[in-house]
Amino acid sequence: MKIDENLIINNIVIENITVTNSAELIVFGIVNGNITIESNSSSIIYGMINGTIYNFGSCEIFGKINGNVIGENIKIDTNAVINKN
């Protein structure tokens, strides 16, 4: 799934997501797949990700990640949970 405009996910997505074109992805729900954040794009995670986050833009994590977080410019809240594979 390619995201090229701002999007909020409140439910369950079962596929990989790529955030492009300076878009912002906000996740309150669950993503069962990887998220790739391209340069100039961003993502804020309040929900749960069952997969790896590849960050080339900016990313803030407040929720739970069951997978790896790769990249720079990543802000991880003290209450976030990351279970690395």
C-alpha positions in Angstrom: 0.0 0.0 0.0 1.5 3.3 -1.1 0.5 6.4 1.0 1.1 9.7 -0.9 -1.3 11.9 1.1 -1.9 12.3 4.8 -3.7 9.3 6.3 -4.9 8.1 9.7 -5.3 4.3 10.3 -7.8 3.4 13.0 -8.4 -0.2 12.1 -6.2 -3.2 10.9 -4.1 -3.2 7.8 -2.6 -6.5 6.6 0.1 -5.4 4.1 3.3 -3.4 3.8 3.0 0.4 3.7 5.3 2.9 2.0 4.8 6.6 3.0 5.9 8.9 0.2 5.5 12.4 -1.3 5.9 14.3 2.0 2.8 12.5 3.4 2.1 11.8 7.1 0.8 8.5 8.4 -0.7 8.3 11.8 -1.5 4.8 13.2 -3.9 4.3 16.0 -4.8 0.8 14.9 -2.7 -2.3 14.0 -0.5 -2.8 11.0 0.5 -6.4 10.2 3.4 -5.6 7.8 6.4 -3.4 7.4 6.3 0.4 7.2 8.8 2.3 5.0 8.9 6.1 5.5 10.6 7.8 2.7 12.6 11.1 3.0 10.4 14.2 3.7 7.6 11.9 4.9 6.6 11.1 8.5 4.8 8.7 10.7 3.4 8.8 14.2 2.7 5.4 15.8 0.2 5.2 18.7 -1.1 1.7 17.9 0.8 -1.6 17.2 3.1 -2.5 14.3 3.8 -6.2 13.7 6.7 -5.7 11.3 9.8 -3.6 10.8 9.8 0.2 10.4 12.3 1.5 7.9 12.7 5.2 8.5 14.3 7.6 6.0 12.1 10.5 7.0 10.9 11.1 10.6 9.1 8.8 12.9 7.6 9.1 16.4 6.7 6.0 18.4 4.3 6.0 21.3 2.8 2.5 20.8 4.1 -1.0 20.5 6.4 -2.4 17.8 6.8 -6.2 17.4 9.8 -6.0 15.0 12.8 -3.8 14.3 13.1 -0.1 13.9 15.8 0.9 11.4 16.9 4.4 10.5 17.6 7.8 12.0 15.5 10.7 13.3 13.3 8.4 15.3 11.7 9.6 18.6 10.7 6.8 21.0 8.5 7.7 23.9 9.4 6.3 27.3 6.1 4.4 27.4 6.6 2.8 24.0 7.3 -0.9 23.7 9.7 -2.3 21.1 10.0 -6.1 20.9 12.9 -6.5 18.5 13.1 -9.7 16.3 
